[in-house]
Amino acid sequence: MFRSVVLASVLVVSSLPGQPAVDLGTRRELFADRFLIDTLDGARLKPGQPIDEGPVFRFDQPWEGPFCGYATVIRDGDRFLLYYRGLPRAGKDGTDQEKTCIATSRDGLGWTRPDLRLFGTAGSKHNNVILANAAPVTHNFSPFLDTRPAVAKEHRFKALGGNQRSGLVAYTSADGLVWRRLQKAPVFTKGAFDSQNVSFWSEHEDCYVCYFRTWTGGDYSGFRTVSRTTSRDFVHWTDPKEMSFGNTPREHIYTSQTHPYFRAPHLYVGVAARFMPGRQVVSAAQARLLKVEPRYFRDCSDAVLLTSRGGHRYSRTFMEGFIRPGIGLQNWVSRSNYPALNVVRTGPDEMSLYVNQDYAQPTAHIRRYSMRLDGFGSVSAPYAGGQMLTRPVRFGGGRLTINFASSAAGGIRVELQDAAGKPIPGFTLADSIEQIGNEISRIVAWKAGTDLSRIAGTPVRLRFVLRDADLFALKFSQ
């Protein structure tokens, strides 16, 4: 049980009176940012912890090699698709050395190369190349599965690729394997594009969105950063706007990998590559032992978490590394630890993300990291206990479900308050049934039951009192 001092404590409402209620409806909300949070007392917002599941795909074919990169993972029904740049030798960006390749999987765990026979390379058509002789598009070809309602079957998959010289060139595909250029002219030209430029259909904003590389100083000076443009038809795009990162230190964001989270598409998640130019860990002698290409060991990189809810602002709730470089100097070279685009579901309670590692080395490969569903961040309290109070919200449905985990000694209680902070009879902390366990979807109960329908549609606050527990997400449902 909670200590009586925690149960009896009163959480002071800090918001101004009349603060407008957030209309949640029945959508899922994650604690990957502070969007729902008004106050924290003894609790904190904690980043998730991806688990290293080891290598799942090695770039060991003659047309692949140490400089494979800019990967994308797409789940399409019961198949997974892994797209990546094949590049066996270092050289100038945007040449016909670069090819776009694909691997496929039924579970996201084991990957194979389909024998597509579409393009000849290394003296044979027996390979997994889906695009060749299309420079500079093959430098950073980045596809997505178009979820726009009533999209034509022949355009189910779309992609952008190119550099500043070519502009972003659009491709489409019916099956994700055979691709055709959408039109001769580029669809967008107002950027540097010297990275992976990612796009998707936004259900939340009812338009296509593209996040692409720009520089804060222009002309490849200052910091590598991200700008955004939108489109109704994937051909005509708005004037770009540079993304804001709030009041946080400026850092080089090499790839943003921004995409809608599949269980809450109004929340865009970016597991981004943070590049630290000139921050050298590996010595020249060590680089020779690792067989690192000589130009690629004087910097280091890791992955950080970005979130956005549309518009031109990222939230950098956590400045810490989301995925740190692994044990061993091979992980501390330039442009290693770059995440693939998209987080995908790989089990009933699990999602996965994928990371390029050992860049510019003979051992270059993709690793898989697993996470619990919704587990990008959590409201977390220690054994001593803590509390969180939400902003006023208006919900639909009649049940509250939470994604949470507690220790055997810990748990969570929930109180519903009116917008002014007064506990609602029947849903006070004293009425709350303690939630103990580790579940993706637990229905919250009070002594009178679980039915909240009589207060649905009215502004309320949720007070969570936690002890040795984490709250990852909540959702009101029918």
C-alpha positions as CSV (number, residue, x, y, z in Angstrom):
1,M,0.0,0.0,0.0
2,F,1.0,3.6,-0.4
3,R,2.2,5.4,2.7
4,S,-0.5,7.5,4.3
5,V,1.5,10.7,3.8
6,V,1.3,10.2,0.0
7,L,-2.4,9.3,0.1
8,A,-3.3,12.4,2.2
9,S,-1.1,14.9,0.3
10,V,-2.7,17.6,-1.7
11,L,-1.3,18.4,-5.1
12,V,-1.4,22.2,-5.7
13,V,-2.9,23.2,-9.0
14,S,-0.4,25.6,-10.6
15,S,-2.4,26.4,-13.8
16,L,-4.2,29.6,-14.2
17,P,-8.0,29.4,-13.7
18,G,-9.9,28.9,-16.9
19,Q,-7.2,26.9,-18.7
20,P,-8.8,25.4,-21.8
21,A,-9.3,21.7,-21.7
22,V,-7.4,19.4,-24.0
23,D,-9.9,17.4,-26.1
24,L,-8.6,13.9,-25.9
25,G,-11.6,12.0,-27.3
26,T,-10.6,8.4,-27.3
27,R,-7.1,8.9,-28.7
28,R,-4.0,7.4,-26.9
29,E,-1.6,9.8,-25.3
30,L,2.0,8.9,-24.5
31,F,4.3,10.4,-21.9
32,A,7.1,11.1,-24.4
33,D,6.7,14.8,-23.8
34,R,5.0,17.2,-21.3
35,F,1.9,17.8,-23.4
36,L,-0.6,16.5,-20.8
37,I,1.4,17.3,-17.7
38,D,0.6,20.2,-15.4
39,T,2.6,19.4,-12.3
40,L,5.0,16.8,-11.1
41,D,5.7,16.3,-7.4
42,G,8.2,13.6,-6.4
43,A,7.8,12.0,-9.9
44,R,9.8,12.7,-13.1
45,L,9.5,12.3,-16.8
46,K,11.9,9.5,-17.8
47,P,13.1,8.4,-21.3
48,G,12.5,4.9,-22.4
49,Q,15.2,2.3,-22.6
50,P,15.6,0.5,-25.9
51,I,17.1,-3.0,-25.5
52,D,19.9,-4.1,-27.8
53,E,18.8,-7.3,-29.5
54,G,22.0,-7.7,-31.6
55,P,22.8,-7.7,-35.3
56,V,20.0,-8.7,-37.7
57,F,21.4,-7.9,-41.1
58,R,25.0,-7.6,-42.3
59,F,26.1,-5.6,-45.4
60,D,28.3,-8.3,-46.7
61,Q,27.5,-8.5,-50.5
62,P,29.8,-6.9,-53.1
63,W,27.2,-4.2,-54.0
64,E,26.7,-3.3,-50.3
65,G,29.7,-2.8,-48.1
66,P,30.9,-0.4,-45.3
67,F,29.0,2.6,-46.5
68,C,25.5,1.3,-46.5
69,G,23.1,3.7,-44.8
70,Y,20.0,5.8,-44.8
71,A,17.8,2.8,-44.0
72,T,14.0,2.7,-43.8
73,V,11.9,-0.1,-42.2
74,I,8.2,-0.4,-43.3
75,R,5.7,-2.8,-42.0
76,D,3.1,-3.7,-44.7
77,G,0.6,-6.1,-43.3
78,D,2.4,-9.4,-42.6
79,R,5.7,-8.4,-44.3
80,F,8.5,-6.1,-43.3
81,L,10.6,-4.2,-45.8
82,L,14.1,-2.9,-45.1
83,Y,15.4,-0.3,-47.6
84,Y,19.0,0.9,-47.6
85,R,21.7,2.4,-49.7
86,G,24.3,0.0,-51.0
87,L,27.8,1.6,-51.3
88,P,31.0,-0.5,-51.1
89,R,33.5,2.3,-51.4
90,A,33.7,5.9,-50.1
91,G,33.4,8.7,-52.6
92,K,31.5,11.7,-53.7
93,D,27.8,11.7,-52.8
94,G,25.3,11.1,-55.6
95,T,27.1,8.8,-58.0
96,D,26.0,5.6,-59.8
97,Q,28.1,3.7,-57.3
98,E,25.1,4.1,-55.0
99,K,22.2,1.7,-55.3
100,T,19.0,1.2,-53.4
101,C,18.6,-2.3,-52.0
102,I,15.9,-4.1,-50.1
103,A,15.6,-7.0,-47.5
104,T,12.4,-8.6,-46.4
105,S,11.1,-10.3,-43.3
106,R,8.0,-12.0,-41.9
107,D,8.6,-11.0,-38.3
108,G,11.1,-8.1,-38.3
109,L,13.7,-10.3,-36.7
110,G,15.2,-12.4,-39.5
111,W,15.9,-10.7,-42.8
112,T,16.6,-12.1,-46.3
113,R,17.6,-10.6,-49.7
114,P,15.0,-11.3,-52.4
115,D,16.4,-12.3,-55.8
116,L,14.7,-9.6,-57.8
117,R,16.7,-9.6,-61.0
118,L,15.8,-6.0,-61.7
119,F,19.2,-4.4,-62.2
120,G,22.7,-5.8,-63.0
121,T,25.4,-5.2,-60.5
122,A,28.8,-6.9,-59.8
123,G,28.3,-8.8,-63.0
124,S,24.9,-10.4,-62.3
125,K,21.2,-9.6,-62.0
126,H,20.8,-12.0,-59.0
127,N,20.6,-9.4,-56.3
128,N,18.2,-7.3,-54.2
129,V,18.7,-4.0,-55.9
130,I,15.4,-2.0,-56.5
131,L,16.9,1.1,-58.0
132,A,20.2,1.8,-59.9
133,N,21.6,4.2,-62.4
134,A,19.4,6.9,-60.9
135,A,21.9,9.2,-59.2
136,P,21.6,11.2,-57.0
137,V,18.3,9.7,-56.0
138,T,19.9,6.5,-54.9
139,H,22.1,8.4,-52.4
140,N,19.3,8.9,-50.0
141,F,16.1,7.2,-51.4
142,S,13.6,7.3,-48.6
143,P,10.2,5.5,-49.1
144,F,7.0,5.3,-47.1
145,L,3.7,3.4,-47.2
146,D,1.0,6.0,-48.1
147,T,-1.9,5.7,-45.7
148,R,-4.0,8.4,-47.3
149,P,-7.6,7.3,-47.7
150,A,-8.4,6.1,-51.2
151,V,-4.8,6.3,-52.5
152,A,-4.5,4.6,-55.9
153,K,-3.1,1.1,-55.7
154,E,-0.2,1.9,-58.1
155,H,0.9,4.7,-55.7
156,R,0.6,2.8,-52.4
157,F,4.3,3.4,-51.8
158,K,6.0,6.8,-52.4
159,A,9.6,8.0,-52.0
160,L,11.8,11.0,-52.2
161,G,15.5,11.2,-53.1
162,G,18.0,13.6,-54.4
163,N,20.4,16.4,-53.5
164,Q,20.5,20.2,-53.8
165,R,21.6,20.0,-57.4
166,S,18.7,17.7,-58.5
167,G,16.1,18.7,-56.0
168,L,13.9,16.1,-54.4
169,V,12.6,13.6,-57.0
170,A,9.4,11.7,-56.4
171,Y,8.9,8.0,-57.1
172,T,5.9,5.7,-56.6
173,S,5.3,1.9,-56.5
174,A,2.4,-0.5,-56.1
175,D,4.4,-3.2,-54.3
176,G,7.4,-1.5,-52.8
177,L,9.7,-3.4,-55.2
178,V,9.3,-1.9,-58.7
179,W,9.5,1.9,-58.6
180,R,8.8,4.5,-61.3
181,R,9.6,8.2,-61.3
182,L,6.4,10.2,-60.7
183,Q,7.4,13.0,-63.0
184,K,10.5,14.3,-64.8
185,A,10.9,17.5,-62.8
186,P,11.7,17.5,-59.1
187,V,8.8,18.1,-56.8
188,F,10.7,20.3,-54.3
189,T,13.9,22.3,-54.6
190,K,14.2,24.6,-51.6
191,G,16.7,22.7,-49.4
192,A,20.2,21.3,-49.1
193,F,18.9,17.6,-48.9
194,D,22.4,16.3,-48.1
195,S,20.9,13.6,-45.8
196,Q,17.9,11.3,-45.6
197,N,14.8,13.4,-46.3
198,V,11.7,11.8,-44.9
199,S,8.0,12.1,-45.8
200,F,4.6,10.6,-44.9
201,W,0.9,11.1,-45.1
202,S,-0.3,12.8,-41.9
203,E,-3.8,11.7,-40.7
204,H,-3.4,14.3,-38.0
205,E,-2.8,17.3,-40.4
206,D,-4.6,15.9,-43.5
207,C,-1.6,16.5,-45.8
208,Y,1.7,15.1,-46.8
209,V,4.6,16.2,-44.7
210,C,8.3,16.2,-45.5
211,Y,11.2,16.8,-43.1
212,F,14.5,17.6,-44.9
213,R,18.0,18.7,-44.3
214,T,18.9,22.4,-44.1
215,W,21.7,24.3,-42.4
216,T,21.3,27.0,-39.8
217,G,23.9,29.2,-41.6
218,G,22.9,28.3,-45.1
219,D,25.3,27.0,-47.8
220,Y,26.4,24.1,-45.6
221,S,27.5,26.3,-42.7
222,G,26.4,26.4,-39.0
223,F,24.5,23.4,-37.7
224,R,22.9,20.6,-39.6
225,T,19.2,21.0,-38.9
226,V,15.7,20.1,-40.2
227,S,13.1,22.1,-42.1
228,R,9.5,21.1,-43.0
229,T,7.2,21.5,-46.0
230,T,3.7,20.2,-46.6
231,S,1.6,19.2,-49.7
232,R,-1.9,18.1,-50.6
233,D,-0.8,16.1,-53.7
234,F,2.9,15.1,-53.1
235,V,3.8,17.3,-56.1
236,H,3.2,20.9,-55.0
237,W,4.8,21.8,-51.7
238,T,4.6,24.9,-49.4
239,D,7.5,27.2,-48.7
240,P,9.7,25.5,-46.1
241,K,10.1,26.5,-42.5
242,E,13.0,25.6,-40.2
243,M,12.0,23.5,-37.2
244,S,12.4,24.9,-33.7
245,F,13.8,22.8,-30.9
246,G,12.6,25.0,-28.1
247,N,15.0,26.4,-25.5
248,T,17.6,23.7,-25.9
249,P,21.3,23.7,-26.9
250,R,21.9,23.6,-30.6
251,E,23.2,20.3,-31.9
252,H,23.8,18.7,-35.3
253,I,20.8,16.7,-36.2
254,Y,22.0,14.5,-39.1
255,T,18.8,12.5,-39.8
256,S,15.5,13.3,-38.1
257,Q,13.7,10.0,-39.0
258,T,10.4,11.8,-38.1
259,H,7.2,9.6,-38.6
260,P,3.8,9.2,-37.0
261,Y,3.7,6.7,-34.2
262,F,1.5,3.8,-35.3
263,R,-0.6,3.7,-32.1
264,A,-1.0,7.4,-31.8
265,P,-0.6,9.0,-35.3
266,H,-1.1,12.5,-34.0
267,L,2.3,12.2,-32.3
268,Y,5.3,12.3,-34.6
269,V,8.4,10.5,-33.2
270,G,11.9,11.0,-34.5
271,V,14.7,8.7,-33.3
272,A,17.3,11.0,-34.7
273,A,21.0,10.8,-35.4
274,R,23.0,13.3,-33.3
275,F,26.3,14.0,-34.9
276,M,29.3,15.4,-32.9
277,P,31.8,16.6,-35.5
278,G,35.4,16.7,-34.2
279,R,34.6,14.8,-31.0
280,Q,37.2,12.1,-31.6
281,V,37.3,8.9,-29.5
282,V,39.3,6.5,-31.7
283,S,43.0,7.1,-32.4
284,A,44.5,6.7,-35.8
285,A,46.3,3.5,-34.6
286,Q,43.0,2.1,-33.3
287,A,41.2,3.0,-36.5
288,R,43.8,1.0,-38.5
289,L,43.2,-2.1,-36.4
290,L,39.4,-1.7,-36.9
291,K,40.0,-1.2,-40.6
292,V,38.0,2.0,-40.6
293,E,38.2,4.1,-43.8
294,P,40.6,6.9,-42.8
295,R,38.1,9.8,-43.2
296,Y,35.6,8.3,-40.9
297,F,36.9,8.1,-37.3
298,R,37.4,11.6,-36.2
299,D,33.8,12.2,-35.0
300,C,31.2,10.2,-33.1
301,S,27.4,9.9,-33.1
302,D,24.4,8.6,-31.1
303,A,20.6,8.7,-31.3
304,V,18.3,11.1,-29.6
305,L,14.5,11.3,-29.2
306,L,12.5,14.1,-30.9
307,T,8.7,14.5,-30.8
308,S,6.3,16.8,-32.6
309,R,2.6,17.3,-32.7
310,G,2.5,18.9,-36.1
311,G,3.6,22.4,-37.0
312,H,7.2,23.6,-36.9
313,R,8.3,22.7,-33.4
314,Y,10.1,19.7,-32.0
315,S,10.1,18.9,-28.3
316,R,13.4,17.7,-27.0
317,T,12.1,16.6,-23.7
318,F,15.1,14.4,-23.1
319,M,18.5,15.8,-24.1
320,E,20.3,12.6,-23.1
321,G,21.2,9.9,-25.6
322,F,18.3,7.7,-26.4
323,I,20.6,5.0,-27.8
324,R,24.2,5.2,-26.7
325,P,27.0,3.8,-28.7
326,G,27.7,0.2,-27.7
327,I,30.7,-1.3,-26.0
328,G,33.8,-1.3,-28.2
329,L,35.6,1.3,-30.2
330,Q,34.0,0.2,-33.4
331,N,30.8,2.0,-32.2
332,W,32.6,5.3,-31.8
333,V,33.4,6.2,-35.4
334,S,31.9,8.9,-37.6
335,R,28.3,8.3,-38.8
336,S,27.7,5.1,-36.9
337,N,24.7,4.6,-34.7
338,Y,22.3,6.2,-37.3
339,P,18.7,4.9,-36.7
340,A,16.6,3.7,-39.6
341,L,13.4,5.5,-40.3
342,N,10.3,4.2,-38.5
343,V,9.5,2.3,-35.3
344,V,7.5,-0.9,-36.1
345,R,5.5,-3.4,-34.1
346,T,7.2,-6.8,-33.8
347,G,5.1,-8.5,-31.2
348,P,2.0,-8.3,-29.0
349,D,3.8,-6.1,-26.4
350,E,6.9,-5.1,-28.4
351,M,8.0,-2.6,-31.0
352,S,11.4,-2.4,-32.7
353,L,13.8,0.2,-34.1
354,Y,16.9,-0.5,-36.2
355,V,20.3,1.2,-36.2
356,N,23.2,1.2,-38.6
357,Q,26.4,0.3,-36.8
358,D,30.1,-0.2,-37.6
359,Y,30.0,2.4,-40.3
360,A,33.0,2.6,-42.7
361,Q,34.2,-0.8,-41.4
362,P,34.1,-4.3,-42.9
363,T,31.7,-5.3,-40.1
364,A,29.0,-2.8,-41.0
365,H,25.5,-4.1,-40.1
366,I,22.0,-3.3,-38.8
367,R,21.1,-4.0,-35.2
368,R,17.6,-4.3,-33.7
369,Y,16.5,-2.6,-30.5
370,S,13.3,-3.6,-28.8
371,M,11.0,-1.5,-26.6
372,R,7.6,-2.0,-24.9
373,L,4.7,-0.6,-26.8
374,D,4.3,3.2,-26.1
375,G,7.6,3.1,-24.2
376,F,9.4,6.2,-25.5
377,G,9.0,7.8,-22.1
378,S,7.1,7.5,-18.8
379,V,6.1,9.4,-15.7
380,S,8.2,7.6,-13.1
381,A,8.1,7.6,-9.3
382,P,10.6,6.0,-6.9
383,Y,9.7,3.8,-3.9
384,A,9.1,6.9,-1.8
385,G,6.3,7.9,-4.1
386,G,5.3,10.7,-6.4
387,Q,2.4,12.4,-8.1
388,M,1.4,13.8,-11.5
389,L,-1.5,16.1,-12.3
390,T,-2.7,16.6,-15.8
391,R,-3.9,19.6,-17.5
392,P,-7.7,19.8,-17.8
393,V,-8.9,17.3,-20.4
394,R,-12.2,16.4,-22.0
395,F,-12.6,12.7,-22.9
396,G,-14.9,10.4,-24.7
397,G,-15.9,6.8,-23.9
398,G,-16.5,5.3,-20.5
399,R,-13.3,3.6,-19.4
400,L,-9.7,4.7,-18.6
401,T,-6.9,2.3,-19.7
402,I,-3.3,2.8,-18.8
403,N,0.0,1.3,-20.0
404,F,2.1,0.9,-16.8
405,A,4.6,-1.1,-14.9
406,S,5.1,-1.3,-11.1
407,S,7.3,-3.3,-8.8
408,A,5.7,-5.9,-6.5
409,A,5.7,-3.3,-3.7
410,G,4.6,-0.4,-6.0
411,G,1.5,0.7,-7.8
412,I,-0.7,3.5,-9.2
413,R,-3.9,5.1,-7.9
414,V,-5.9,7.6,-10.0
415,E,-8.1,10.4,-8.8
416,L,-10.4,12.5,-11.1
417,Q,-10.9,16.1,-10.3
418,D,-13.0,18.9,-11.8
419,A,-11.2,21.6,-13.8
420,A,-10.6,23.6,-10.6
421,G,-8.9,20.7,-8.8
422,K,-11.7,19.5,-6.6
423,P,-12.0,15.7,-6.3
424,I,-15.1,14.3,-8.0
425,P,-17.2,12.1,-5.6
426,G,-16.8,8.4,-6.4
427,F,-13.5,9.0,-8.1
428,T,-11.4,10.4,-5.3
429,L,-8.0,8.9,-4.3
430,A,-9.7,7.1,-1.4
431,D,-12.1,5.5,-3.8
432,S,-9.3,4.4,-6.2
433,I,-8.3,0.7,-6.6
434,E,-4.5,0.4,-6.6
435,Q,-3.2,-0.8,-10.0
436,I,-0.3,-3.2,-9.5
437,G,1.4,-5.1,-12.3
438,N,2.9,-4.7,-15.7
439,E,0.4,-4.4,-18.6
440,I,0.0,-2.6,-21.9
441,S,-3.7,-2.0,-21.3
442,R,-5.2,-2.1,-17.8
443,I,-8.7,-0.7,-17.1
444,V,-8.5,1.6,-14.1
445,A,-11.1,1.0,-11.4
446,W,-12.6,2.7,-8.4
447,K,-14.7,1.2,-5.6
448,A,-17.9,1.9,-7.6
449,G,-16.4,0.3,-10.7
450,T,-14.8,1.4,-14.0
451,D,-17.6,3.3,-15.7
452,L,-16.8,7.0,-16.3
453,S,-19.5,7.7,-18.8
454,R,-21.4,10.1,-16.5
455,I,-18.5,12.6,-16.6
456,A,-17.4,12.1,-20.2
457,G,-17.3,15.3,-22.2
458,T,-16.8,17.5,-19.1
459,P,-13.4,19.0,-18.3
460,V,-11.5,17.0,-15.7
461,R,-8.0,16.6,-14.3
462,L,-6.3,13.3,-13.7
463,R,-4.2,12.9,-10.6
464,F,-1.9,9.9,-10.6
465,V,-0.2,8.9,-7.4
466,L,2.6,6.4,-8.1
467,R,5.0,4.4,-6.0
468,D,7.9,2.5,-7.6
469,A,6.0,2.6,-10.9
470,D,6.0,4.0,-14.5
471,L,3.1,5.3,-16.5
472,F,3.8,5.1,-20.2
473,A,0.4,6.0,-21.8
474,L,-3.3,6.4,-21.2
475,K,-6.4,6.1,-23.3
476,F,-10.1,6.6,-22.8
477,S,-12.2,4.0,-24.6
478,Q,-15.8,2.8,-25.0
